[in-house]
Amino acid sequence: MSQENVAIFANPLIMRLEHGAALTDEDRARLIALTANPRRVPARTDLIHENEKPRDIHLIIQGLACRYKLLADGSRAITAFLIPGDFSHFQIPLLNAMDHSVATVTPSVVVDITKTEIDSLLSNNPRVAQALTWAGLVDDAISREWLASMGRRSADRQMAHLFCELLTRLRTVGCATESSFELPLTQEEIGDTIGISSVHVNRILQQLRDDGLIAQRGKTLTIIDVERLNGFAGFNANYLHL
């Protein structure tokens, strides 16, 4: 990829981190340099497996990835979605072994970053270090919100909440309009996220469409009335700290 394309692809990372610190032009240039060797990864490809020793940090530049765990019965639980600008976790090389797997959901552009590169970035760019710490705290907050959803929200409200969250996060990095975004998830993948069957997912999607809350055209999901869906889901974006 050309340096021009790398700069364009780096924008989601910079757009996200600028919510966590006031970056300078030098900081932005350093972040662009960090993405100098992106690679294309096919859809549904593991970037790292559970129990594997992590070495590199994976940065999503384009596409969609997820964290997941395989359970003893062979079923899968998706525990997080990684959108453009998201790291697998910049402190993950500190672990002796992964406690979950990370995989692409769609064809993606990924950058593999070494611990040495991250350590240098943290040591020499204090504003970037602050922004990365902020990003890690937001990731933790998203995990807490998902846990609350699983424990207390009904399946239809969980799904609505997921759509509200994805719209907000994708809009932040320039990957969504005010009310629509690409939703490349299969019904099985949505079920793995919420913890319900594909048949149940289909029923809820139909219910949300019938209630005039969402519309789907191909892979594009449109939230017809964002405020109304937010209210139905009990969605409050404060945990995203934007």
Beta strands, then each sheet from edge to edge (+ up, - down):
strand 1: 39-41
strand 2: 46-48
strand 3: 56-62
strand 4: 65-70
strand 5: 76-82
strand 6: 101-104
strand 7: 108-114
strand 8: 180-182
strand 9: 214-217
strand 10: 220-223
sheet 1: 1+ 7- 3+
sheet 2: 2+ 6- 4+ 5-
sheet 3: 8+ 10- 9+
end
